[in-house]
Amino acid sequence: MTIDSYFKELNEAIDFTDSMGLKLPKKVNFDYDKRYFTKEGNYKLIKVYNDIFQSKLINVSDMYEFALGMIANCSPLHYFLKKYLDKELGCKSYFTIGYILFDDERGNCYHKITQEIVKDCLNNSKFPKDHHVWLTLDSGEILDLTFPLTYSSIHDKNFNKSLKQGEIGISFINRHVNDFQHSMTYKPILIGEDFFSKIGFDLEDISYAMYNKYIV
């Protein structure tokens, strides 16, 4: 995955989003030389997470319940945290819908969603069986708050036991597009939250119901 290949597909995702009659988010101007995930930026990222969630998860059972919820809720979690992260980091970001491809010995594709699936969901007002959500920052960096746990839950046969015992922590993917290993590729299909609104999935209400209890 390179800047050129990723942003070619990101622009295609923007065009496809527009062609489906979906509301586009405010345009993001990219500066690929900028970096938010410096030592200071990573501290800010962890601070946002800790201030909202970690301080409220006071025991292992709380963490276990929350971590399981992260696996199945990439959409409301990224929607909920986006405004806090954009403000704290001083960045602009796209709420990005797509999937992840691994070009390795497994050849696995995770959460695959296609343009055809999107059209079917919009035509029939149904929720996609598979999809993934992450944030694309105006620096060309990607922030994915849920995939590491998802990957572990699929490939670690002791995942539930380890998670219950507090042996697996919550981790993020936060790196520049150019810094990914060649085997891992993020594939954007849609931009913005309007797709979910059109199929009757209110991210505002759902994220509020799920996470507002953590806000002081």
N, C-alpha and C positions, 0 to 999 in steps of 0.2 A: 504494500500500500504506500503510495507516494502522494505528495501534495497534488500533483497534476491529476492523477487517477481519481483520488477521492473527491476533489472539487469539481471535476467533470461530472461525476455521478451526483454530487450535491446540487449542482446547477440543473441537472436533469430532473432531480427530485423536486426542485422549486418549480420548474416548468410543468411537471406532471401534477403537482398540487394545484397550481393555477388552472390547468386544463380540466380538472375535476370540479371546478367551481368552488373550491375551498378557499377560505380566507388566508392570505399569506401574512406571516408576522412581519413586523417592521424590518426593513432591509438591514442586514449586517454588513458593514464594511470591513474586509479582512486585511490584516497586516501580519503576514506569515513570519516576520522577524520578531514579533512581540512574543513574550512568554509570561503567562500568569503562574504557572506551576513551578516557580522558583522555590527556594527554601522558605521565603516569606509567604509566598502564595500558598504553598502546601500547608503552612501553619494556619493561614486564614481558612482554608478548606476544612481542616480538622476542627478548627474553632467553631465554625458554623455547625458542623455535625455534632460536636460535643455539646455546644450550648443548647441545641434543640433536642437532641435525642439522648446522648450518652449519659448526661447528668440525671436523666429520668429513669434510666435502665439500671436499677440499683442492685440487681442480683442476676444470677445465671439464667433463671427461668424467664425473667423479663427479656434478656438478650436473646434467648432461644426463640421466643415467640416473635420478637421483632425481626430477627434474621430470617425466619421462615416467611414472614410477610414480605420481606424485600425481594425474595426469589420470584414471587408471583405478581409483583406490583411495580414493575419498572416505570409504568406510565404515570400513576399518581405520585410516586416518590420523586421522580425528576421534575414533574410539574410543580409539586409543592416546594421543593428546595431551590428551583431555578431563580426565583425572585431574591432569595436571600444570598445565593451564591453570586449572582450578577452584581448585587449591591456591594457585597464584602470584597470581591475581587476587583471590582471596577470594570467589569467586562460586559460584552454583549454576547448573547448565545442563541443558537437555534435549537428548539426542541425538535429532535430528529428521530424519525421512525424508520426502521429498516430491519436488517438482520446482520449476523456475523458469519463469516466464512473462514474456515481453516483449511489451508492448502498444505496438509501434512499427511502422515501415514493413515490417519483416521479419515481425512477428507470430510469432516463433519461440517454441517451447516446448522446454525442455531437460530431458532425463532424465525424461520424464513417466511417472509411476506413478499408478494409480488404485486405488480400493477394490476394484474387480473384479479387477484384476491381483493385488493382495495376496491376495485370497481364492483365486484360482487357484494362486498360488505355495504357499500354505499347504496347500491340498487335494492338491497334487501334488508337494510337497517339491522345488520347483525355484526356482532363483535368478532374480530379475526381470531381464529384458533391459535395462531402464532404471530408474534411480532416482537420487536425489541425497541427500546427507547434509550437514547443517550443525549447529551448536550454537545453541540459543536460550537466551540468558542471562536471569537473573532480573531484569535491568534492562529487558528488551525489546530488547536489542541482539542482533544476529546476527553470528556468526563463521563464515565460510566460507573454508576454507584451500585449496580446490582449483579453484573455478569460474573464477577469472580465467585460469588456464592453459588450462583446457578451452575457454573462449571463444576465446582466442587461437589454439589449435590448430585450431579450426573455421574461423575467419574470416581468419586470416593465412596467405596462400599460401606465405610464406617462413618459416613457423614453425619447422620442423625445422632449417633452415639457421641461423636466428637463434639458436635455442636452443643448438645445437652450438657456435656461436661466442661464446656467453656474452652475447649482445645482449639476451636476454629474461630478466628476473629473476623470482623467485618473489614473488608478491604475494598479499595477503589481502583479503577483504571483511570489515570489522569496523565496523559502524555500527548506530545505532538504527533500529528499524523506521520511525519517522517521518521519517528522514533519507534514505530511498531516493527516487530519481526515480520519478515515477508510472508510468513505463513498465516498471519491473522489480519483479516480485512473487514472493516466496517462498510456495509453496503446501504447507503441511504436511499429510501424510496419516497418518503413524504416529509414535509416540513410543517411544523406548527401543530396546534392542538385542535384545529377545527374539524379534522377527520373524526375525532372521538365525539365531538358535539353532534355532528351530523348523523351518527349511528346511535345516538341516544345515551352515550356514556359521558356523564357530566364530570369532568376531571376536577372542577372546582368543588363541587359538593362531596365527591368521593374522597379527594385528598383532605378536605377539611374534616370529614368524619373520621378518617383514619389517623390523622397526624395532629389535629389541633389540640388534642389532649396534652401534647408535649410542649406546647407553647405557653410560657408563663405570661 
